[in-house]
Amino acid sequence: MARGGGDDDAATGDPVDRSRDRCEVGELQRVDDADDLVFPGQVVTYTLTLTVTDGPTDLVVTDDLPAGVTYVAASASDGGTHAAGVITWNLSDVATGTKELTYQVTVVAESGLLENEAKACVPAFNCFPEDCDPADDVVRVPGLDITKVVDDQDLVVAPGQTLHYTITVEVTDGPFTDAV
């Protein structure tokens, strides 16, 4: 069998493409926040679970980190490297079965959604193109929107005048938007 791509068709002698379905990123999950909520300063561990069929094969796995997180230095398993917001693993001879890759980030976003996408690719081989399988995940960083408005119609205030204010507090990206 030719490495990474296929073997020859007995009738034609042409290569048979067996690169498809060789690898799937079965899951992109966080280990320590099952409720999908994270908070500023929290260290989050991500685990990518790869499922390899018809191994061994070479794989290139990349994970583009979302804005709002910083990579924890040297936290990528299996020789993963970090540069310009992307973690990359160059894996050789990955056997049939599952393989887990992990890394950590620190949440720096004050609020919002943190969308993360990773992909595993079987590199191009002979006449077969690169073949990739993506996985994605979203976590929420809850925040507050606070608005203060004076109830004075003409916006002119006289000395000694009593003013009434309305304060509105809204939870954004939280589990309960009416929690305040």
Secondary structure as UniProt FT lines:
FT   TURN            3..4
FT   STRAND          6..8
FT   TURN            10..12
FT   STRAND          15..17
FT   TURN            20..21
FT   STRAND          23..30
FT   TURN            34..35
FT   TURN            40..41
FT   STRAND          43..52
FT   STRAND          57..64
FT   TURN            67..68
FT   STRAND          69..71
FT   TURN            73..74
FT   TURN            78..79
FT   STRAND          81..83
FT   TURN            84..85
FT   STRAND          86..94
FT   STRAND          97..107
FT   STRAND          112..122
FT   TURN            126..127
FT   STRAND          131..141
FT   STRAND          143..150
FT   TURN            159..160
FT   STRAND          165..172
FT   TURN            177..178
//
